Each structure stands twice: as C-alpha cells, then as structure tokens.
Amino acid sequence: MPYSSSLTDEEWIILEPLLPQILPIKKQTRPPNWTKRELLDGIFYQLKNGCNWEDLPCIPAPLLDGILALQAVAG
C-alpha cells in the first residue's frame, strides 16, 4: 500500500517524461535496485515525515519537553 506521500499514477505520467531532461546520462553497468519512481517516493516520504528520532541531535530532556509542549499548543 503506498504512503500518502507517494506519487499517484497521474502524477507519475506527468513527471516520468521530464526525468531524462534533469538526470545526467550515465553508463549503465548493472540493473538498478530501485525504479526512479521508488526513489522519488522515498524522497517525498522523507520530506513529508522528517527524520527519525535517532537522527536528531542530542537535546536535553527539559528542552525537548518544552519543544513538545509548544508543538502541542500550536496544534
């Protein structure tokens, strides 16, 4: 099941023909592990959802509690 950040078929139909214009031409030495659509879906997922907790810099607990409280108030 695709994520809400995944490209729809209609979006892919528009975007796919544009990729050769923006991607560099390179010699193909082996089959790719992922399709261009899968790569773009991964990029869009990361942009929409941000980073993992493990990737955040070390933040003291009281500061993190304050940040979370501000986010809760802001909605």
C-alpha positions as CSV (number, residue, x, y, z in Angstrom):
1,M,0.0,0.0,0.0
2,P,1.5,3.3,-1.0
3,Y,2.0,6.1,1.5
4,S,0.2,9.4,1.3
5,S,3.4,11.0,0.1
6,S,3.7,8.5,-2.8
7,L,3.2,9.6,-6.4
8,T,-0.2,8.8,-7.9
9,D,-0.3,7.2,-11.4
10,E,-1.5,10.5,-12.8
11,E,1.4,12.4,-11.2
12,W,3.9,9.8,-12.5
13,I,2.6,10.1,-16.0
14,I,3.4,13.8,-15.9
15,L,6.7,13.5,-14.2
16,E,8.3,10.5,-15.9
17,P,8.9,12.1,-19.3
18,L,10.7,15.1,-17.6
19,L,13.3,12.9,-15.8
20,P,15.7,12.4,-18.8
21,Q,15.9,16.2,-19.1
22,I,17.1,16.7,-15.5
23,L,19.0,13.5,-14.8
24,P,22.6,13.0,-16.0
25,I,23.2,10.4,-18.7
26,K,25.5,7.7,-17.4
27,K,26.7,4.3,-18.5
28,Q,24.5,1.5,-17.2
29,T,26.8,-1.2,-15.6
30,R,24.1,-3.2,-13.8
31,P,20.4,-3.2,-13.4
32,P,19.2,-0.7,-10.8
33,N,17.9,-1.9,-7.4
34,W,15.0,0.6,-7.4
35,T,13.0,2.3,-10.1
36,K,13.1,6.0,-10.5
37,R,9.5,6.1,-9.1
38,E,10.5,4.2,-6.0
39,L,13.4,6.6,-5.4
40,L,11.2,9.6,-5.8
41,D,8.6,8.1,-3.5
42,G,11.3,7.6,-0.9
43,I,12.5,11.2,-1.2
44,F,8.9,12.5,-0.9
45,Y,8.3,10.3,2.1
46,Q,11.4,11.7,3.9
47,L,10.5,15.3,3.0
48,K,6.9,14.8,4.4
49,N,7.8,12.9,7.5
50,G,11.1,14.4,8.6
51,C,13.9,12.4,10.2
52,N,13.9,9.6,12.7
53,W,14.3,10.2,16.5
54,E,17.7,8.5,16.3
55,D,18.9,11.1,13.8
56,L,18.0,14.1,16.0
57,P,21.0,15.8,17.7
58,C,21.3,15.3,21.5
59,I,18.8,17.6,23.2
60,P,18.5,17.8,27.0
61,A,15.2,16.3,28.2
62,P,13.8,19.5,29.7
63,L,14.3,21.4,26.4
64,L,12.7,18.6,24.4
65,D,9.7,18.6,26.8
66,G,9.4,22.4,26.2
67,I,9.6,21.9,22.4
68,L,6.9,19.2,22.5
69,A,4.7,21.4,24.7
70,L,5.0,24.3,22.3
71,Q,4.1,22.0,19.4
72,A,1.0,20.7,21.3
73,V,-0.2,24.3,21.9
74,A,0.5,25.3,18.3
75,G,-1.5,22.3,17.0
